[in-house]
């Protein structure tokens, strides 16, 4: 029975990181700003049990690219590998977006235990439609607003807005299904990352989907890139966290 509860917690945590997930890093002041949106970046994290023991690791990256004669775009990537004996979580998400952070594509590929899923969402911003296609499954069209965002693109959009002194407004974000996302700023908080204290801004994120609702906290560094430091997610087994490992 304990293994069943642990497996469910790991699977739920993987889904939360994919959605929201996904935010964490500490950087000392520099002459020239580094990290998104100023430079390409790769951030590495540990996923921890409530006891502090490592459950796995996660990596997120942003790269500005140009393909042929087309316009420049952002390529975002996230991987998560975690689990317990007998139940593994392996997630990989890729998305592309315009420089204005309007989503173009989102690819999801993950395995939770024996369950495997692979799907692609393609955004037609001009038509206001996103098409979701599942490998071995069906297709569906979702009506979207102007400059719609997938979950990964929203992560970087939130960082850019915070860097300009704004909290992103309530909006709908796509991650397969549509999720309503609300961010609330709750003040400054001192956190320890890599055995160093850092002053961070704390936000509470609330996600509401077709069949679920969850709130969790995120702490962002006060560097120019507004790099997230820690995500803490309350689950039935306790408070799980994702913390910068770089």
C-alpha positions in Angstrom: 0.0 0.0 0.0 2.9 2.4 0.8 4.4 1.8 -2.6 1.0 2.6 -4.2 0.7 5.9 -2.3 4.3 6.8 -3.3 3.7 6.0 -6.9 0.7 8.2 -7.0 2.6 11.0 -5.4 5.4 10.8 -7.9 3.0 10.7 -10.9 1.1 13.7 -9.5 4.3 15.6 -8.9 5.5 15.0 -12.5 2.2 16.3 -13.9 2.5 19.5 -11.6 6.0 20.1 -12.7 5.0 19.8 -16.3 2.2 22.4 -15.8 3.6 24.8 -13.8 6.2 23.5 -13.5 8.1 24.0 -13.8 10.1 27.3 -12.1 14.0 27.6 -10.1 17.9 29.4 -9.9 20.2 31.8 -8.2 22.6 34.1 -10.0 25.0 36.7 -8.6 24.8 40.2 -10.0 26.9 40.7 -13.2 27.8 43.6 -15.4 25.8 42.3 -18.3 22.5 40.5 -17.6 22.5 36.7 -18.3 19.8 34.1 -18.6 16.4 34.5 -20.4 15.5 36.8 -22.1 19.0 38.2 -22.4 20.9 35.0 -23.3 20.3 31.3 -23.9 20.3 29.4 -20.6 20.1 25.9 -19.1 19.0 25.4 -15.5 19.4 22.2 -13.5 17.3 21.1 -10.5 16.9 18.4 -7.9 13.4 17.0 -7.1 13.2 16.3 -3.4 11.1 14.3 -1.0 9.6 16.1 2.0 12.5 14.6 4.0 15.0 16.4 1.7 16.2 13.2 0.0 16.5 13.5 -3.7 13.7 11.9 -5.8 15.3 12.8 -9.2 16.3 15.7 -11.3 14.9 18.2 -13.8 16.4 20.4 -16.5 14.9 23.4 -18.3 16.5 25.4 -21.2 15.8 28.3 -23.5 17.5 28.9 -26.8 16.9 31.7 -29.3 17.3 30.3 -32.9 16.7 31.1 -36.5 15.8 28.6 -39.1 16.5 29.4 -42.8 14.7 32.6 -44.0 12.1 32.4 -41.2 11.9 34.8 -38.2 13.8 34.1 -35.0 12.0 32.1 -32.4 12.5 30.7 -28.9 12.9 27.0 -28.3 12.1 25.8 -24.8 12.8 22.4 -23.4 12.1 20.6 -20.1 13.0 17.1 -18.9 12.1 15.4 -15.6 13.4 12.0 -14.4 12.2 10.9 -11.0 10.6 7.9 -9.3 10.8 5.2 -6.7 11.6 1.5 -7.2 8.9 0.0 -9.5 7.5 3.3 -10.6 9.4 5.7 -12.8 8.5 9.2 -14.1 10.2 10.4 -17.3 8.8 13.5 -18.9 10.1 15.5 -21.9 8.4 18.7 -23.2 9.5 20.9 -26.1 7.9 24.1 -27.3 8.6 26.8 -29.7 7.3 30.4 -29.6 7.7 33.7 -31.3 10.0 36.4 -29.8 6.7 38.0 -28.5 6.2 34.6 -26.7 3.1 33.5 -28.6 3.1 29.7 -28.8 3.8 27.9 -32.0 4.1 24.2 -31.0 4.1 22.1 -27.9 5.4 18.5 -27.9 4.7 16.2 -24.9 6.3 12.9 -24.4 6.2 11.1 -21.0 6.1 7.8 -19.2 4.5 7.4 -15.8 5.0 3.8 -14.7 3.7 1.7 -17.7 1.7 4.5 -19.1 3.2 6.3 -22.2 1.9 9.4 -23.9 3.1 11.4 -26.9 1.2 14.3 -28.4 1.8 17.4 -30.4 -0.2 20.7 -30.2 0.2 23.2 -33.1 -1.0 26.8 -32.7 -2.5 28.8 -35.5 -2.5 32.2 -33.9 -4.1 34.0 -36.8 -7.0 31.5 -36.9 -7.3 31.4 -33.1 -7.1 27.6 -33.1 -4.7 25.1 -31.5 -4.8 21.5 -32.9 -3.9 18.6 -30.5 -2.8 15.3 -32.0 -2.0 12.2 -29.9 0.1 9.4 -31.3 -2.1 6.4 -31.8 -5.1 8.5 -30.8 -7.3 11.3 -32.2 -7.2 14.9 -33.1 -9.0 17.9 -31.5 -9.2 21.6 -32.1 -9.2 24.1 -29.2 -10.2 27.8 -29.6 -7.5 30.0 -28.3 -7.1 33.8 -27.7 -4.6 36.1 -29.4 -1.0 35.2 -28.5 -2.0 32.0 -26.7 0.6 30.2 -24.6 1.4 26.7 -23.7 2.7 25.8 -20.2 6.5 26.1 -21.1 6.0 29.4 -22.9 4.0 30.8 -20.0 6.8 30.0 -17.7 9.2 32.3 -19.6 6.5 34.9 -20.2 5.9 35.1 -16.4 9.6 35.6 -15.9 9.7 38.4 -18.5 6.7 40.1 -16.9 8.2 39.9 -13.4 11.4 41.4 -14.8 9.3 44.4 -15.9 7.7 44.8 -12.5 4.4 43.1 -13.4 2.5 40.0 -12.3 1.0 38.2 -15.3 -2.8 38.5 -15.4 -5.2 35.6 -15.0 -5.3 33.7 -18.3 -5.8 30.3 -20.0 -2.8 28.2 -20.7 -2.7 25.0 -22.9 -1.0 21.8 -21.7 -3.0 19.3 -23.6 -6.2 20.5 -22.1 -6.9 24.2 -21.2 -5.9 25.3 -17.7 -6.8 28.6 -16.0 -3.8 30.1 -14.3 -3.7 32.7 -11.6 -0.5 34.1 -10.1 -0.6 36.0 -6.8 2.4 38.0 -5.4 2.7 37.5 -1.6 5.9 39.3 -0.7 9.6 38.8 -0.2 11.1 35.7 1.4 14.7 34.5 2.2 15.5 31.1 0.9 18.6 28.8 1.0 19.8 27.6 -2.4 23.1 25.7 -2.9 23.9 26.5 0.8 23.5 30.2 0.2 20.8 32.6 1.3 19.0 34.5 -1.4 16.3 37.1 -1.3 13.4 36.0 -3.4 9.9 37.1 -4.4 7.2 34.6 -3.5 4.2 33.9 -5.8 1.3 31.5 -5.3 0.1 29.8 -8.5 -3.4 28.3 -8.8 -4.1 26.0 -11.7 -7.7 24.9 -12.5 -8.3 22.3 -15.2 -11.2 20.3 -16.5 -11.0 17.9 -13.5 -8.5 19.3 -11.0 -7.4 22.4 -9.1 -4.1 22.8 -7.4 -2.1 25.7 -5.7 1.6 25.7 -5.1 4.3 28.3 -4.4 7.2 29.6 -6.5 10.2 31.7 -5.4 11.9 33.9 -8.0 15.4 35.4 -7.6 15.7 39.1 -7.8 18.2 39.0 -10.7 17.5 40.7 -14.0 16.3 37.4 -15.5 13.9 36.8 -12.6 15.1 33.3 -12.4 12.9 31.0 -10.3 14.6 29.5 -7.3 12.3 26.9 -5.7 8.9 25.3 -6.4 7.0 23.7 -3.4 4.1 21.5 -4.2 1.7 20.2 -1.4 0.8 16.5 -2.0 -0.8 13.8 0.2 2.7 12.7 1.4 3.9 16.2 2.3 5.6 19.2 0.7 7.7 18.2 -2.3 10.1 20.6 -3.8 12.2 21.4 -6.9 15.4 23.3 -6.1 18.2 24.7 -8.2 21.2 22.4 -8.4 23.5 24.6 -10.5 
